[in-house]
Amino acid sequence: VGLNAYTAVVDAYARRGEFHEALHVIQSAKEDGYTPDAIMWITLLSPCRHYAALSVATQAFTEIQHMENST
């Protein structure tokens, strides 16, 4: 299983509005030694807008900003 597979599962959960599960998959990826990338976090943003999930969108934005500042 690679990072792309985790991202696909995050996308599937997010599109259904199941953000708790999507965030759990991101945590599982971390535990399996994968570092979530910006694409994984960006995958959450559109569904967040659709479902008005501001807290998850804020978390994704913060993670993306952190990545930008780390490089």
Secondary structure by P-SEA (a helix, b strand, c coil): ccaaaaaaaaaaaaaacaaaaaaaaaaaaaaacccccaaaaaaaaaaaaaacaaaaaaaaaaaaaaaaaac
